[in-house]
Amino acid sequence: MSQSVAVPLWAFVILAALAGWAALVMLLVPGMRWFLRRRIKMVIRQIDGRLAVELPSFKLTRRQVLIDRLFHDHKVQAAAAAHATATSETLGEVWRRVDRYAREIVPAFNAYVYYRVGFAVARAAARALYRVRIGFVDEPGLARIDPKSTIVFVMNHRSNMDYILVAFLAAERATLSFAVGEWARIWPLQQLIRAMGAYFVRRNSGDPLYRTVLARYVQMASEAGVTQAVFPEGGLTIDGRLRPPKFGLLDYMLKTFDERPDDERRDLVFIPVGLNYDRVLEDRSQLLKLHPDTPRPGGARAMAITAGFLLRNGLQAIGGGWHRFGYACVNFGAPLSMRAWAREHGLHFPTMDDATRRMEVGSIAARLMDAIGGVIPVLPVPLVAGILMRDPARALSELELKAAAHVRMGELEARGAHLYIPRHDHDYAFGVGLRMLTLRHLVLEEDGLFRPAPDQLPVLAYYAGSIAHFDAPPDTDPR
């Protein structure tokens, strides 16, 4: 059985915490704040001069000002009063909860941390682990976007590396504000995440008061032109395939969106982003979720496995035998303007009742998921894994596999898929995929014949699943 292992989430936490330590010291030590303010101003001047990035004044506003603005928002105050009336809580107790929710959600964006620490860490981590590539960009579509629009990147969610990868690749065009789950709310990681401009979201919260505060923050940020990045699936893929969309954040954004042209109103533009990896560090951890009754390794066992994984890879790197985990590729698809969509379908979101609006938002979410699926890159490992999973019991020669790979590439291209072909060499792409699977012992070679390892079929299916949607029948929804 293969000794490779999915790196647990806490390994990412430790890496990010260590990487942000210096920045946090500067943020927390009073004697360094004057120096830090000077550095922030210098970074902002450099951004204005060198990058196509416009920092909205909302992101540069002091955090306490944003918290106060959110706390005193008339809709939040109305929700607080209604909650106090409907429950046994006093208005003072409800206000304290609202203040706690606001402080939990509102980020503390710091340009210096974002561009001098976060960008450097993201670039180093991504390039150390993967051969990072941008495969496809709809440049004409992006060029047509009104510069005053609010941009929202919507993407599939395969790994916790997604945050790092997209922030790094998009840094020359935008500073992204991610919606981050509660897993990251630990010290000192949460301070670093807030300094990067991200905001925390409680998944599946049943508290209507919390949802009101969160909704108003998302609406305030959208109306102010803050570029955001959301994962419509609501969490990491479990089996490698795309998950049905959860559209809570999209609903918050669209609930107050007014499509009528006005100097003060921004268009809301969604840009579909497709990500894929030749190796996902959490693959086995995610697959365990398909079998909730399966015993999990304890904390000590998980730490020992991860330490062994890191030690093994470290020794390979020292000995010159270490390989990066294949390719990581990002594609940027055609933008979807909500102003154009609303006009085309005769919609005006602010006047809709909740049921009608959610139905329309559901249609938009489905449209975006189709667009995301259409730009997910086809990489060498998913390509070869899909071929081998057609008949797992059959052993094939390298020549047979290569021929099947060429046929499969042609089929995918005919269906509009974006293939990333390293070095523009189809044979090389096939070789990379087969070598990666063999090195991980997911595929066994015996007498020149290759077949999937019987106990690794779920992992192979996980990678094949990342491009399985290209074989699905086309959506017949006219929208």
Secondary structure, 3 states (H helix, E strand, C coil): CCCCCCCCHHHHHHHHHHHCHHHHHHHHCHHHHHHHHHHHHHHHHHHHHHCCCCCCHHHHCCHHHHHHHHHCCHHHHHHHHHHHHHCCCCHHHHHHHHHHHHHHHCCCCCHHHHHHHHHHHHHHHHHHHCEEEEEEECHHHHHCCCCCCEEEEEECCCCCHHHHHHHHHHCCCCCCEEEECHHHCCCCHHHHHHHCCCEECCCCCCCHHHHHHHHHHHHHHHHCCCCEEECCCCCCCCCCCCCCCCCHHHHHHHHCCCCCCCCCCCCEEEEEEEEEECCCCCHHHHHHCCCCCCCCCCHHHHHHHHHHHHHHHHHHHHCCCCCCCCEEEEEECCCEEHHHHHHHHCCCHHHCCHHHHHHHHHHHHHHHHHHHHHHCCECHHHHHHHHHCCCCCCCEEHHHHHHHHHHHHHHHHHCCCCECCHHHCHHHHHHHHHHHHHHCCCEEEECCEEEECHHHHHHHHHHHHCCHHHHCCCCCCCC
